[in-house]
């Protein structure tokens, strides 16, 4: 399964459907919603947490949460 | 005076809401608490045109009207309760022009409540540099509102904002989108069950239970015919609602907002690269911590010495210039030394809050959270625990309040439980004075002062104890809670002097007033207990004269003997003697025992207590330190504060849970007496054992 956790630094993706039960509402309110774009800005040392740009907002989440959110990676032309 | 109307400032965190509040009210503001909870309530008065005044309430920052914390809940409870005396006639939603998309989510929710709402777009001064342009007219039309472009940094746009506030009655109260489309059938049933209620309000009341569960649902349950949905279905609906709102916002902004992304290469990425570097990031963080400690230990020692000696001479002056008697003695021997014990903290507290507020205002604190999360998680904590642990070096009370944004309950509880181990500023005077007495003023390797190293060791010990006990608690506590962690990474900002200054003044003031009341009360009680006594106390001079008749003492020596006899036979002397068996194995006498016991109210009382006990009956002008150095242990004729007893005291204070206010806060934040009692007994038991071991070993 390709999720936000599979992104490499600088890569972008489009968020797909995910289960609301495992993802906090707060994250949705910050713009993490199906159809929106997500980019990995940077990872912290030890590859966790992840610093993301979701729908224009900069935020950090842990890898385990990121691994719950399916995405489709945008291939660079 | 005409009735002021209420204005509520609402907005996401990091939108500069507090700066706007400061601009609107100037220094004309007061900070208090919401009744019964420790959420800060900031309110002030803003002068509008033609002598009209508005009462401005700065509500806690929130990302939406779906509360996930106590702070956020305050916002919802107020906005849903028309009868609240603070219920706003008009709401001003503050947004950051660079985060408009996310900030507008909350705006659309407020609009749906039917409250007249103004949209204030803050940080407008950045638009040019970031190549952002906004079609205000169209945006006003789409959002059914009036918009003020403001910049609290440059103080621009506030006249227009005030004008909009003055004319709030002309604002539209139409919602800008219809939330009921997410589940038409469900909302239809709602409407039928409660025909007189605002639909969106009903929806909020129902869903708050999902997230928080504090709102009163009496009205809802009174209508038996209405069947609500399961929690996970409601959550799904909330998600749908959020999606619907974002769809609307994305559509509106597509028409009205343009950002020239070519210009978007900015400060953020450049600073992030350095500040969050896997090596430099930590180096910089440690350097900043060292700077903070340097300020607290070193820079603040100058004003502190000054305060100490000023209070000593002030007490003496009072004694010489007021009519002799009990009242003068109470002031000179009880109140003034007691007060001195609080005022002496001001420089340190101010420095600490200065640094913390600069770190938070600049956006750096979020980076620290990000950097430290993985490390802290190993100990059962969260990256967000770093902020409380740092703030704990000032005072555990604001630190424990700062744990509120830790979403995971287990991580939050552990943070609350271990934060009191960090060396708070109340321990500092105890440390400083004892270190000065028992650690030689020497240098190691010619550079490092031995005393400073000892102090640093005590800080590390505090952090070490916090981290280690967190690790144990993580293993022991069986609490299941969903882990989630969302941190906004705000833009870097140059801290505004005005904001920092107001924070420092407010926090210092509330610390001094809060601690001051306790210390003042205790020093008065102590003075009374030390100045009166039963039986032999009142015949002190006769008894001593009789005892010493053969020794041919001078008048001065005799007076001293009488004074110490009096103290030993005063009420406090009797209490102290009763405690003595428990503290003697730690190397303390009964006076230290009294100071130790009174320290359970607040640690900083220690110095004040000894100052009060030692100054009763003494006429000389002396600093607290010299008085302590002069104390002799009657058992062996050596100084009472020697290396062994000093180390034992230092360790006792490092571990013991001696702060009533912290216990009270922990009770409020964990909603049970179980955890504060756990802290009180476990921490103090550790302290006793460690101090006992140290004294017996070093003696």
Interface residues (C-beta under 8 A of the other chain):
Chain A: X20 X21 X22 X23 X24 X25 X26 X27 X28 X29 X30 X31 X33 X34 X36 X41 X42 X44 X45 X46 X48 X49 X51 X55 X56 X57 X58 X59 X60 X61 X62 X64 X65
Chain B: X63 X64 X66 X68 X99 X101 X102 X105 X211 X232 X235 X236 X238 X239 X242 X243 X246 X268 X269 X272 X276 X278 X281 X366 X369 X370 X371 X373 X374 X375 X383 X407 X482 X483 X484 X485 X486 X487 X488 X489 X490
